[in-house]
Amino acid sequence: MDDMVAELGAFKGKRVLVTGDTGFKGSWLSLWLHLLGADVMGYALPPEDEEQLFVILNLDQVITHVDGDIRNLEKMSQVFQEFQPEFVFHLAAQSLVRRSYEDPKLTTDTNIGGSVNVLEAVRATPSIRSLIFVTSDKCYRNNEWIWGYRENDALGGHDPYSASKAAAEIIFSSYVDSFFYQRRNLGISSVRAGNVIGGGDRATDRIVPDIIRALEADQPIVLRNPGARRPWQHVLEPLYGYMLLAVKQYREPEKYSGSWNFGPRIESIRTVEELTREMLGCWGKGSIKIASASNAPHEAGLLNLNCDKANQVLEWWPRWDFTNTIARTVEWYKGVADGLSAEHLIKRQIQEFSGGM
Ligand SMILES: NC(=O)c1ccc[n+]([C@@H]2O[C@H](COP(=O)([O-])OP(=O)(O)OC[C@H]3O[C@@H](n4cnc5c(N)ncnc54)[C@H](O)[C@@H]3O)[C@@H](O)[C@H]2O)c1
């Protein structure tokens, strides 16, 4: 545990730019970086409503946030130029599979076009020494097999979201081969994680927020796809992976630059119904209703990541098992519903996860 504190201490006093800081993962990451003493600048669309974690945590008071669209290259480049970051975490995206069926153009414009703009802004900013480019576990061509996908497996995507993330990976790799290979002091990696859960996610059409909304409203939880098996992990797990990688590639770009999977241990691959029952147990009440999925858009049956590379090369391992992950997630929502401070709960979880700071 002390290793984590020592490694992440490298962020102290560093300028770190986070795209997508108003989102679920971006809010956790920005707060954690701030707690580590980094000077954090966020660039993203404004929070969608008052329920968003970014708003609840009053994050705009502890980091510098600029409302902006990653599709606007001029505005984003200006932010990069003025801030001169040393680290960049690119998380901004249209992140929902269902919304990608409703608006495939917005999804591809944002996730492909916007990501190209981020790469352009990085290209024009020599101060940057470490870029973490977030895509998804869904960037792999899903063969519906039991084996975990490795970083060198084929990319692909059935739905527009998955396809946009696979395309972003291909563009990323072309920028590395065409331009960034010349910048010997730049560490640059794409990172692939999935099914991240934790307190404060309020997205629509994501299973944990959907369950919480039903529990808060005393309604039965409607499951469309109860048998779908997913590798569940707490949001702190991949974020720790991204930060550890960012620091290591900053120091040794040649050794650590590349593509990396961050997923949970095999015991955390559970069905949607198992996840729901575990959450109900922690919440203390609630019921489940199974809905017909006949008209629902296509959803992957199983998608599992092989994380041998992160385990062996980065020495990154998941810290919280499935039971603990669910307990921490429910603890946050229940605590906030009972009037506890969202910020206090998150800070405590970060502290417990990292063993002090
Ligand atoms: N949450 C998950 O389970 C999960 C799984 C795999 C990959 N990811 C990826 O991780 C990243 C963060 O996910 P999240 O769960 O925090 O998503 P989120 O939807 O909660 O947040 C998305 C963020 O991107 C910003 N954004 C969207 N469109 C933008 C635009 N055009 N210009 C500027 N900002 C824009 C939003 O304002 C927000 O800050 C995304 O790239 C997502 O695809 C998430």
The ligand as an ORCA input file, in Angstrom:
! r2SCAN-3c Opt
* xyz 0 1
  N     -18.072      4.222    -16.898
  C     -17.690      3.096    -17.481
  O     -18.092      1.995    -17.068
  C     -16.746      3.119    -18.647
  C     -16.363      1.891    -19.228
  C     -15.475      1.899    -20.292
  C     -14.956      3.085    -20.770
  N     -15.356      4.251    -20.201
  C     -14.774      5.483    -20.762
  O     -14.208      6.257    -19.704
  C     -14.388      7.649    -19.992
  C     -15.118      8.322    -18.843
  O     -16.352      7.648    -18.633
  P     -17.450      8.184    -17.628
  O     -18.156      6.999    -17.114
  O     -16.847      9.125    -16.686
  O     -18.421      8.968    -18.644
  P     -19.441     10.149    -18.341
  O     -20.484     10.044    -19.401
  O     -19.850     10.144    -16.927
  O     -18.585     11.464    -18.597
  C     -18.243     11.875    -19.890
  C     -17.478     13.177    -19.815
  O     -17.179     13.566    -21.165
  C     -17.637     14.883    -21.365
  N     -18.024     15.084    -22.766
  C     -18.925     14.403    -23.505
  N     -18.980     14.922    -24.734
  C     -18.092     15.953    -24.773
  C     -17.688     16.879    -25.749
  N     -18.194     16.862    -26.988
  N     -16.768     17.806    -25.416
  C     -16.236     17.859    -24.171
  N     -16.578     17.009    -23.206
  C     -17.486     16.058    -23.504
  C     -18.806     15.058    -20.425
  O     -19.066     16.436    -20.217
  C     -18.269     14.341    -19.215
  O     -17.391     15.188    -18.525
  C     -15.117      7.725    -21.330
  O     -14.160      7.855    -22.355
  C     -15.807      6.392    -21.410
  O     -16.096      6.017    -22.739
  C     -16.236      4.302    -19.166
*
